[in-house]
Amino acid sequence: MRTGLATTAGGDLREGGRWTAAQRLKNDVIWLFARVTLAVAERLPLSSLRAVGRSLGLSAHALLPAARGVALANVERVFPGLDARGRSAFVRRCFSTLGELLGESVALLSARSPPPIPVSDEARALFAAARAEGRGVVFASAHLGPWERVAASLVAADVPLVTIARESYDPRFSRLYERLRSRHGVQVLWRARPGTAAGIVRTLRAGGVLGVPMDLRSRVPCVEAPFLGHDAPTPVGPARVALRTGAAVIVGTVTPAGDRAEDGLVITATRIPTEGLGWGPDGVWELTRRMNAELSRRILAMPHGWVWMHERWRGETSVCSS
């Protein structure tokens, strides 16, 4: 296992930094634009929000060459047999899909929220059995498809979900995000805030479900583990928490459902075995590998719904800290 250390940005409030006057002005303009846009968007029907989102996604594809380039490089890495034309079409569809999902997320802030995504009977039974063991559940998921609706849909299905999230670079967006989730009964533990560790323990001791996205690169302790067929820095927090507390580990996302659901999606889940794994680095790495393998399988089953423009593999230098 390779480990290293992530760097921090001096102007990042989350890292104890301060904005310069220019940064504050820029962020105030961005926030004002976002508030005005949301005020208008919240009055639109869901179909219009989805259409506007698709247009925004396609505009981003055309106007953001750096993000488009990252997506093309990631797709080439994971699908080396896809030719240049195929990669371009794939990436364009990804931008359009994620734009549509942005429109859905805005709808979650209004009275025009889309309906919950069905949770499969197997997933319901899996959560119930795992919670009955009395040590809570670590629920690993991914930014795949309408992930904000996944959280709301699980709560609607009586799964007591508490999510861990990283604060936005702007605290105002963090408050907006918290409003979005709390509106649908989803509790949020902010990663850098005091008391989060205690909140994690309380959640699991109460038999709750701790939601932890782990498919993206992040400034947290991590290990290099296979992801979509290539080693990638992967957070070790979920594995460490599960092995130290004895919590069950479940991986879940939306999956294609064909005609069985209105949106063609259903939430499914898979339990990851932890028997025989110790608390040490080897056990943590192995459990992380197992979770990554399941997340990879799910992303490959619905590839256009994942965030390929994210810099999941950035160069060859590890950013992991142990």
Wavefront OBJ file of the C-alpha trace (Angstrom):
o trace
v 0.000 0.000 0.000
v 1.308 3.443 -0.899
v 0.625 6.374 1.370
v 1.319 10.079 1.211
v -0.013 13.374 2.490
v -2.572 15.740 1.057
v -1.965 19.485 0.915
v -4.390 22.200 1.996
v -5.326 25.534 0.494
v -4.648 28.751 2.420
v -7.948 30.343 1.326
v -10.073 27.336 2.273
v -12.289 28.132 5.267
v -12.685 24.411 5.907
v -8.950 24.194 6.542
v -8.831 27.236 8.834
v -7.904 29.664 6.062
v -9.369 33.068 5.231
v -10.733 34.556 2.049
v -8.938 37.463 0.500
v -11.023 40.505 -0.434
v -11.046 39.328 -4.057
v -12.134 35.820 -3.065
v -14.921 37.200 -0.870
v -16.212 39.383 -3.711
v -16.119 36.461 -6.145
v -17.883 34.133 -3.694
v -20.524 36.758 -2.881
v -21.277 37.110 -6.596
v -21.504 33.324 -6.998
v -23.811 33.063 -3.980
v -26.071 35.875 -5.203
v -26.298 34.273 -8.648
v -27.109 30.890 -7.071
v -29.844 32.358 -4.857
v -31.504 34.194 -7.741
v -31.292 31.094 -9.940
v -32.777 28.887 -7.219
v -35.573 31.356 -6.523
v -36.607 31.129 -10.166
v -35.967 27.405 -10.517
v -37.996 26.421 -7.459
v -41.111 27.686 -9.248
v -40.609 25.480 -12.293
v -42.168 22.023 -12.744
v -39.907 18.992 -12.507
v -39.950 18.369 -16.271
v -38.724 21.903 -16.924
v -36.017 21.631 -14.274
v -34.757 18.430 -15.867
v -34.745 20.052 -19.319
v -32.951 23.164 -18.078
v -30.465 20.923 -16.252
v -29.711 18.980 -19.421
v -29.094 22.243 -21.257
v -26.759 23.434 -18.521
v -24.909 20.130 -18.638
v -24.417 20.373 -22.383
v -23.307 24.004 -22.020
v -20.745 22.938 -19.417
v -19.532 20.247 -21.820
v -18.992 22.873 -24.514
v -17.589 25.667 -22.341
v -15.401 23.795 -19.838
v -12.598 22.143 -21.810
v -10.606 21.223 -18.685
v -13.499 19.272 -17.153
v -14.251 17.699 -20.517
v -10.610 16.675 -20.846
v -10.576 15.045 -17.401
v -13.702 13.087 -18.291
v -12.252 11.923 -21.609
v -9.032 10.803 -19.909
v -10.947 8.907 -17.208
v -13.159 7.186 -19.761
v -10.133 6.196 -21.837
v -8.489 4.758 -18.723
v -11.471 2.622 -17.766
v -12.726 1.778 -21.284
v -9.534 1.507 -23.391
v -11.407 -0.273 -26.187
v -13.670 2.714 -26.834
v -12.560 4.781 -29.828
v -12.282 8.587 -29.841
v -15.768 9.118 -31.283
v -17.282 6.728 -28.767
v -15.490 8.457 -25.871
v -16.698 11.874 -27.005
v -20.305 10.709 -27.267
v -20.060 8.975 -23.888
v -18.719 12.087 -22.146
v -21.284 14.380 -23.776
v -24.055 12.118 -22.508
v -22.530 12.156 -19.006
v -22.590 15.958 -18.868
v -26.204 15.977 -20.042
v -27.203 13.323 -17.490
v -25.525 15.080 -14.577
v -27.136 18.362 -15.599
v -30.526 16.686 -15.487
v -29.711 15.333 -12.024
v -28.848 18.875 -10.915
v -32.345 19.912 -11.958
v -33.790 17.088 -9.863
v -31.745 18.187 -6.861
v -33.178 21.701 -7.144
v -36.657 20.158 -7.223
v -35.950 18.500 -3.871
v -35.937 22.004 -2.356
v -39.480 22.707 -3.505
v -42.976 21.291 -3.147
v -42.508 19.730 -6.594
v -40.064 17.083 -5.383
v -39.826 13.951 -7.504
v -41.286 10.827 -5.877
v -39.065 8.490 -3.848
v -37.129 5.873 -5.777
v -38.388 2.364 -4.946
v -36.208 0.377 -2.547
v -36.065 -3.301 -3.512
v -37.569 -5.844 -1.119
v -34.149 -7.480 -0.866
v -32.521 -4.194 0.165
v -35.197 -3.522 2.788
v -34.678 -6.970 4.258
v -30.906 -6.534 4.199
v -31.053 -3.272 6.142
v -33.528 -4.707 8.640
v -31.415 -7.804 9.308
v -28.198 -5.797 9.643
v -29.775 -3.298 12.050
v -31.204 -6.128 14.139
v -27.642 -7.150 14.994
v -27.492 -4.037 17.201
v -24.264 -2.392 16.042
v -25.580 -0.164 13.313
v -24.760 -0.083 9.618
v -22.021 1.631 7.634
v -23.676 2.351 4.292
v -21.150 3.043 1.530
v -22.505 4.655 -1.602
v -21.442 6.610 -4.667
v -22.300 9.710 -6.662
v -24.195 7.564 -9.134
v -27.469 8.618 -10.700
v -29.797 10.744 -8.529
v -27.812 10.261 -5.320
v -29.651 12.990 -3.410
v -32.925 11.209 -4.115
v -31.351 7.970 -2.906
v -30.849 9.439 0.571
v -34.388 10.851 0.688
v -35.850 7.600 -0.655
v -34.126 5.471 1.978
v -35.541 7.654 4.751
v -38.985 7.399 3.135
v -38.532 3.614 3.303
v -37.922 3.843 7.093
v -34.140 3.507 6.899
v -32.773 5.926 9.567
v -30.024 7.450 7.452
v -27.429 9.868 8.826
v -24.946 11.084 6.208
v -21.387 12.332 6.550
v -20.569 15.258 4.286
v -17.738 17.709 3.776
v -18.600 21.353 4.216
v -18.744 23.496 1.086
v -15.971 26.011 0.449
v -18.715 28.579 1.239
v -20.671 28.013 4.508
v -23.787 29.424 2.840
v -23.848 26.511 0.427
v -23.396 24.101 3.344
v -26.527 25.541 4.951
v -28.392 25.201 1.653
v -27.271 21.572 1.373
v -28.415 20.887 4.933
v -31.795 22.415 4.121
v -32.118 20.162 1.077
v -31.456 16.999 3.068
v -33.279 17.880 6.294
v -36.410 18.675 4.266
v -36.581 14.946 3.526
v -35.592 13.700 6.968
v -31.939 13.040 6.187
v -29.601 14.050 8.999
v -26.131 15.427 8.187
v -22.903 15.136 10.163
v -20.356 17.678 8.909
v -16.958 16.071 8.758
v -14.851 18.900 10.181
v -17.188 20.058 12.921
v -16.569 19.294 16.602
v -18.629 16.375 17.853
v -18.814 14.522 14.539
v -16.891 11.508 15.887
v -19.273 11.298 18.837
v -22.208 11.633 16.446
v -20.939 8.683 14.422
v -20.705 6.515 17.543
v -24.180 7.568 18.715
v -25.679 6.793 15.321
v -24.268 3.278 15.235
v -25.026 2.491 18.874
v -28.626 3.491 18.251
v -28.821 1.020 15.378
v -28.800 3.758 12.772
v -27.405 3.779 9.251
v -24.315 5.910 8.616
v -24.125 6.990 4.971
v -20.621 7.569 3.613
v -19.901 8.319 -0.061
v -16.470 6.911 -0.910
v -16.149 7.000 -4.679
v -14.435 10.392 -5.014
v -10.962 11.681 -4.286
v -10.927 13.618 -1.021
v -8.594 15.176 1.560
v -9.015 12.424 4.137
v -6.915 9.458 5.276
v -6.931 6.960 2.444
v -5.232 3.982 0.843
v -4.543 3.055 -2.755
v -7.104 0.417 -3.700
v -8.479 -0.848 -7.031
v -11.387 1.231 -8.319
v -12.859 0.675 -11.770
v -9.859 -1.496 -12.530
v -7.129 0.959 -11.470
v -5.559 1.847 -8.133
v -7.072 5.048 -6.746
v -6.817 6.902 -3.412
v -9.832 5.710 -1.437
v -11.062 6.922 1.991
v -10.385 4.431 4.785
v -12.803 6.017 7.254
v -15.738 3.712 6.400
v -13.645 0.561 6.829
v -12.024 1.799 10.037
v -15.357 2.745 11.604
v -16.955 -0.564 10.643
v -14.099 -2.733 11.913
v -13.682 -0.844 15.180
v -17.395 -0.769 16.023
v -18.463 -4.100 14.566
v -21.071 -2.363 12.405
v -22.435 -4.189 9.384
v -21.226 -2.922 6.000
v -23.680 -2.429 3.150
v -23.006 -0.943 -0.283
v -25.985 0.465 -2.131
v -26.925 2.694 -5.064
v -29.588 2.992 -7.688
v -29.503 0.346 -10.389
v -31.392 0.065 -13.685
v -34.839 -1.465 -13.131
v -36.318 -1.470 -16.610
v -40.114 -1.182 -16.486
v -40.322 -2.047 -12.789
v -40.137 1.610 -11.689
v -41.334 4.976 -12.975
v -37.820 6.321 -13.562
v -36.409 2.948 -14.585
v -34.396 2.863 -11.359
v -34.513 0.961 -8.093
v -32.315 1.151 -4.989
v -30.508 -2.110 -4.321
v -27.960 -3.082 -1.708
v -25.245 -5.664 -1.102
v -23.777 -6.685 2.246
v -19.983 -6.820 2.358
v -18.539 -9.572 4.590
v -16.192 -8.468 7.360
v -15.643 -11.720 9.237
v -12.001 -12.409 10.038
v -10.797 -8.890 9.224
v -8.754 -7.204 11.966
v -8.493 -3.534 12.859
v -5.002 -3.177 11.442
v -3.915 -1.786 8.066
v -4.330 -5.111 6.254
v -7.923 -5.540 7.410
v -8.768 -1.939 6.600
v -7.272 -2.232 3.125
v -9.078 -5.497 2.388
v -12.463 -4.154 3.453
v -11.867 -0.983 1.436
v -10.977 -3.150 -1.572
v -14.199 -5.137 -1.186
v -16.334 -1.992 -0.994
v -14.557 -0.497 -4.010
v -15.151 -3.685 -5.990
v -18.903 -3.511 -5.345
v -19.094 0.197 -6.113
v -17.139 -0.371 -9.336
v -19.539 -3.115 -10.384
v -22.471 -0.801 -9.850
v -20.924 2.134 -11.721
v -20.093 -0.075 -14.694
v -23.738 -1.209 -14.796
v -24.858 2.429 -15.119
v -21.773 4.257 -16.419
v -23.414 7.407 -17.784
v -24.684 8.297 -14.328
v -21.269 8.685 -12.672
v -19.115 11.847 -12.362
v -16.396 11.096 -14.912
v -15.264 14.738 -14.904
v -13.988 14.283 -11.337
v -10.179 13.938 -11.080
v -10.336 10.449 -9.586
v -6.870 9.549 -10.828
v -4.663 12.662 -10.900
v -1.161 11.816 -12.085
v 0.811 9.072 -10.379
v 1.489 10.807 -7.053
v -0.517 9.461 -4.136
v -2.349 11.933 -1.896
v -3.177 9.414 0.806
v -2.457 9.932 4.468
v -2.624 7.064 6.882
l 1 2 3 4 5 6 7 8 9 10 11 12 13 14 15 16 17 18 19 20 21 22 23 24 25 26 27 28 29 30 31 32 33 34 35 36 37 38 39 40 41 42 43 44 45 46 47 48 49 50 51 52 53 54 55 56 57 58 59 60 61 62 63 64 65 66 67 68 69 70 71 72 73 74 75 76 77 78 79 80 81 82 83 84 85 86 87 88 89 90 91 92 93 94 95 96 97 98 99 100 101 102 103 104 105 106 107 108 109 110 111 112 113 114 115 116 117 118 119 120 121 122 123 124 125 126 127 128 129 130 131 132 133 134 135 136 137 138 139 140 141 142 143 144 145 146 147 148 149 150 151 152 153 154 155 156 157 158 159 160 161 162 163 164 165 166 167 168 169 170 171 172 173 174 175 176 177 178 179 180 181 182 183 184 185 186 187 188 189 190 191 192 193 194 195 196 197 198 199 200 201 202 203 204 205 206 207 208 209 210 211 212 213 214 215 216 217 218 219 220 221 222 223 224 225 226 227 228 229 230 231 232 233 234 235 236 237 238 239 240 241 242 243 244 245 246 247 248 249 250 251 252 253 254 255 256 257 258 259 260 261 262 263 264 265 266 267 268 269 270 271 272 273 274 275 276 277 278 279 280 281 282 283 284 285 286 287 288 289 290 291 292 293 294 295 296 297 298 299 300 301 302 303 304 305 306 307 308 309 310 311 312 313 314 315 316 317 318 319 320 321 322
